[in-house]
Amino acid sequence: MGGTISIPAPLRPLLRKKFGVLYKGLGEENIGKVSRDLDDPIKLISVGDVTTFHLLKSNIIPDILVIDDKTHRQPACEQMITGTKQSGFKELVVNNPAGSITEELVDALAEALNSNRRFRIFVQGEEDLASLPAIMMAPVGSVVLYGQPGEGMMFVRITASKKEEMTELIDKIIDKQHCKEQLYTMWRKLYGYQHN
C-alpha cells in the first residue's frame, strides 16, 4: 500500500501560499498568457481538471496531466471529463485521499517523469495536493500549472530554489506526521528528485 502524508491543520495555511505566478481569470482567459510564457519546458505538468481541460482545448499538450474528474470537490461536467481524455497518453490510476499525498501518487509521478511518453494520472480521491510533489520532483526547467480556486491559474517554473522551497515545506509536513518512520521510503523517493 505505501505511505500517506496527511496535511495537519496547523500547516494548512502554508498551502495557501502562491508558489509561482498567478494568472488571474478563468479558464481560456489565461491560456494565451501561459502559452507566451512557457518557453519550451523540459516537462509540462498540469494538475487539475479545469487547468488541464483548457490547456488541451487550446492544443497545449502537457507531458503529464493529473486529474480526478472533479472541480471544487464536485463531479466535473461531462464536457470536461471527455475533454481531458485524449489519446496518446499512458493512463495510470492511483488512490489519493483529499488532503493527502500518497506514495502511490509519488510513484506515478516518478514513472511519468522518467519516461518520454505522455501520462494521464487519474486520481481516485483528490488531486488537490499533487502539485506539491510535482514541483519537488520535476526537473529544473519544467513548468507545473495548477488551478488556484476562485482566482486563476498558477504557473510554477521549476528552478533549484523552487525545488528547495518545496523540500522545506514537505519537510515541515513530514515532521508533523504521527508515524514518520513509516514514510521513510516515500521520503527517499521524493528527495531522490531534489537535484534533478
MISEZA-85276 format. One record per residue (C-alpha): residue number from 1; residue in one letter; x, y, z. Coordinates in nm, 3 decimals, padded with zeros to 5 digits, m for minus. Layout:
<recs>
(rec NUM A (X Y Z)) ...
</recs>
This chain:
<recs>
(rec 1 M (00.000 00.000 00.000)) (rec 2 G (00.269 00.257 00.087)) (rec 3 G (00.280 00.567 00.299)) (rec 4 T (00.047 00.862 00.312)) (rec 5 I (00.134 01.215 00.412)) (rec 6 S (m00.165 01.397 00.560)) (rec 7 I (m00.162 01.772 00.599)) (rec 8 P (m00.209 01.865 00.966)) (rec 9 A (m00.449 02.150 01.034)) (rec 10 P (m00.183 02.391 01.170)) (rec 11 L (00.012 02.367 00.841)) (rec 12 R (m00.282 02.411 00.603)) (rec 13 P (m00.236 02.790 00.586)) (rec 14 L (00.110 02.729 00.432)) (rec 15 L (m00.063 02.568 00.134)) (rec 16 R (m00.242 02.894 00.050)) (rec 17 K (00.091 03.043 m00.049)) (rec 18 K (00.133 03.121 m00.415)) (rec 19 F (00.425 02.905 m00.526)) (rec 20 G (00.451 03.070 m00.867)) (rec 21 V (00.294 03.340 m01.081)) (rec 22 L (m00.084 03.366 m01.057)) (rec 23 Y (m00.262 03.434 m01.385)) (rec 24 K (m00.589 03.586 m01.269)) (rec 25 G (m00.904 03.499 m01.457)) (rec 26 L (m01.097 03.198 m01.567)) (rec 27 G (m01.002 02.915 m01.800)) (rec 28 E (m00.936 03.024 m02.154)) (rec 29 E (m00.855 03.383 m02.049)) (rec 30 N (m00.526 03.256 m01.907)) (rec 31 I (m00.418 03.023 m02.185)) (rec 32 G (m00.280 03.300 m02.408)) (rec 33 K (m00.070 03.437 m02.121)) (rec 34 V (00.052 03.091 m02.028)) (rec 35 S (00.145 02.997 m02.384)) (rec 36 R (00.356 03.313 m02.422)) (rec 37 D (00.550 03.229 m02.104)) (rec 38 L (00.606 02.854 m02.147)) (rec 39 D (00.939 02.875 m02.336)) (rec 40 D (00.952 02.503 m02.426)) (rec 41 P (00.976 02.348 m02.076)) (rec 42 I (01.164 02.022 m02.011)) (rec 43 K (00.834 01.878 m01.881)) (rec 44 L (00.493 02.044 m01.876)) (rec 45 I (00.280 01.917 m01.588)) (rec 46 S (m00.083 02.011 m01.547)) (rec 47 V (m00.266 01.945 m01.219)) (rec 48 G (m00.644 01.977 m01.201)) (rec 49 D (m00.934 01.919 m01.436)) (rec 50 V (m01.012 02.281 m01.527)) (rec 51 T (m00.650 02.373 m01.597)) (rec 52 T (m00.594 02.055 m01.798)) (rec 53 F (m00.918 02.092 m01.994)) (rec 54 H (m00.835 02.446 m02.107)) (rec 55 L (m00.477 02.356 m02.199)) (rec 56 L (m00.588 02.060 m02.410)) (rec 57 K (m00.872 02.258 m02.567)) (rec 58 S (m00.613 02.517 m02.676)) (rec 59 N (m00.386 02.243 m02.813)) (rec 60 I (m00.122 02.286 m02.541)) (rec 61 I (m00.045 01.925 m02.459)) (rec 62 P (00.108 01.854 m02.117)) (rec 63 D (00.365 01.578 m02.076)) (rec 64 I (00.190 01.479 m01.755)) (rec 65 L (m00.164 01.561 m01.650)) (rec 66 V (m00.314 01.483 m01.311)) (rec 67 I (m00.692 01.488 m01.282)) (rec 68 D (m00.972 01.348 m01.066)) (rec 69 D (m01.288 01.427 m01.270)) (rec 70 K (m01.385 01.689 m01.012)) (rec 71 T (m01.392 02.065 m00.982)) (rec 72 H (m01.428 02.230 m00.641)) (rec 73 R (m01.472 01.878 m00.496)) (rec 74 Q (m01.785 01.823 m00.707)) (rec 75 P (m01.814 01.600 m01.015)) (rec 76 A (m01.685 01.773 m01.329)) (rec 77 C (m01.924 01.825 m01.620)) (rec 78 E (m01.926 01.564 m01.896)) (rec 79 Q (m01.760 01.803 m02.144)) (rec 80 M (m01.465 01.848 m01.908)) (rec 81 I (m01.434 01.476 m01.832)) (rec 82 T (m01.439 01.391 m02.203)) (rec 83 G (m01.208 01.682 m02.286)) (rec 84 T (m00.933 01.555 m02.055)) (rec 85 K (m00.938 01.204 m02.207)) (rec 86 Q (m00.728 01.232 m02.518)) (rec 87 S (m00.546 00.958 m02.700)) (rec 88 G (m00.169 00.933 m02.685)) (rec 89 F (m00.144 00.925 m02.305)) (rec 90 K (m00.049 00.626 m02.093)) (rec 91 E (m00.302 00.616 m01.812)) (rec 92 L (m00.216 00.543 m01.451)) (rec 93 V (m00.485 00.520 m01.183)) (rec 94 V (m00.388 00.600 m00.823)) (rec 95 N (m00.561 00.635 m00.490)) (rec 96 N (m00.504 00.963 m00.310)) (rec 97 P (m00.750 01.081 m00.043)) (rec 98 A (m00.834 01.451 m00.005)) (rec 99 G (m00.573 01.649 00.186)) (rec 100 S (m00.308 01.381 00.135)) (rec 101 I (m00.009 01.281 m00.075)) (rec 102 T (00.020 00.904 m00.116)) (rec 103 E (00.322 00.702 m00.212)) (rec 104 E (00.110 00.570 m00.499)) (rec 105 L (00.082 00.924 m00.638)) (rec 106 V (00.456 00.984 m00.590)) (rec 107 D (00.532 00.656 m00.772)) (rec 108 A (00.305 00.753 m01.063)) (rec 109 L (00.472 01.093 m01.094)) (rec 110 A (00.814 00.924 m01.084)) (rec 111 E (00.717 00.683 m01.362)) (rec 112 A (00.583 00.967 m01.575)) (rec 113 L (00.884 01.193 m01.515)) (rec 114 N (01.124 00.913 m01.609)) (rec 115 S (00.952 00.843 m01.939)) (rec 116 N (00.941 01.005 m02.280)) (rec 117 R (00.570 00.915 m02.308)) (rec 118 R (00.282 01.140 m02.213)) (rec 119 F (00.096 01.035 m01.898)) (rec 120 R (m00.255 01.086 m01.769)) (rec 121 I (m00.263 01.021 m01.395)) (rec 122 F (m00.621 00.968 m01.282)) (rec 123 V (m00.665 01.012 m00.908)) (rec 124 Q (m00.935 00.823 m00.725)) (rec 125 G (m00.994 01.062 m00.438)) (rec 126 E (m00.846 01.408 m00.494)) (rec 127 E (m00.550 01.558 m00.677)) (rec 128 D (m00.569 01.873 m00.465)) (rec 129 L (m00.210 01.842 m00.338)) (rec 130 A (m00.046 01.673 m00.639)) (rec 131 S (00.123 01.999 m00.735)) (rec 132 L (00.347 01.977 m00.425)) (rec 133 P (00.532 01.655 m00.521)) (rec 134 A (00.516 01.759 m00.887)) (rec 135 I (00.708 02.080 m00.808)) (rec 136 M (00.956 01.894 m00.592)) (rec 137 M (01.013 01.610 m00.840)) (rec 138 A (01.004 01.787 m01.179)) (rec 139 P (01.340 01.857 m01.342)) (rec 140 V (01.473 02.212 m01.339)) (rec 141 G (01.342 02.388 m01.649)) (rec 142 S (00.997 02.228 m01.625)) (rec 143 V (00.666 02.406 m01.566)) (rec 144 V (00.385 02.298 m01.332)) (rec 145 L (00.041 02.454 m01.389)) (rec 146 Y (m00.246 02.417 m01.144)) (rec 147 G (m00.569 02.592 m01.059)) (rec 148 Q (m00.596 02.838 m00.773)) (rec 149 P (m00.967 02.807 m00.684)) (rec 150 G (m01.163 03.126 m00.739)) (rec 151 E (m00.855 03.315 m00.858)) (rec 152 G (m00.700 03.168 m01.170)) (rec 153 M (m00.410 02.952 m01.281)) (rec 154 M (m00.077 02.914 m01.104)) (rec 155 F (00.235 02.899 m01.323)) (rec 156 V (00.540 02.749 m01.150)) (rec 157 R (00.871 02.746 m01.337)) (rec 158 I (01.091 02.483 m01.175)) (rec 159 T (01.425 02.615 m01.051)) (rec 160 A (01.668 02.477 m00.794)) (rec 161 S (01.543 02.736 m00.542)) (rec 162 K (01.178 02.645 m00.612)) (rec 163 K (01.258 02.277 m00.550)) (rec 164 E (01.436 02.375 m00.226)) (rec 165 E (01.135 02.580 m00.115)) (rec 166 M (00.906 02.281 m00.175)) (rec 167 T (01.150 02.049 00.006)) (rec 168 E (01.137 02.275 00.312)) (rec 169 L (00.756 02.273 00.305)) (rec 170 I (00.734 01.895 00.269)) (rec 171 D (00.994 01.859 00.549)) (rec 172 K (00.766 02.061 00.778)) (rec 173 I (00.466 01.847 00.681)) (rec 174 I (00.650 01.516 00.730)) (rec 175 D (00.788 01.636 01.063)) (rec 176 K (00.429 01.671 01.192)) (rec 177 Q (00.325 01.317 01.090)) (rec 178 H (00.243 01.073 01.370)) (rec 179 C (00.422 00.779 01.205)) (rec 180 K (00.719 00.946 01.036)) (rec 181 E (00.923 00.627 01.029)) (rec 182 Q (00.661 00.465 00.802)) (rec 183 L (00.719 00.744 00.548)) (rec 184 Y (01.091 00.682 00.507)) (rec 185 T (01.060 00.508 00.167)) (rec 186 M (00.833 00.780 00.034)) (rec 187 W (01.063 01.049 00.173)) (rec 188 R (01.360 00.890 m00.010)) (rec 189 K (01.162 00.881 m00.336)) (rec 190 L (01.071 01.248 m00.307)) (rec 191 Y (01.423 01.352 m00.212)) (rec 192 G (01.573 01.145 m00.492)) (rec 193 Y (01.430 01.405 m00.730)) (rec 194 Q (01.555 01.706 m00.535)) (rec 195 H (01.857 01.766 m00.755)) (rec 196 N (01.709 01.679 m01.097)) 
</recs>
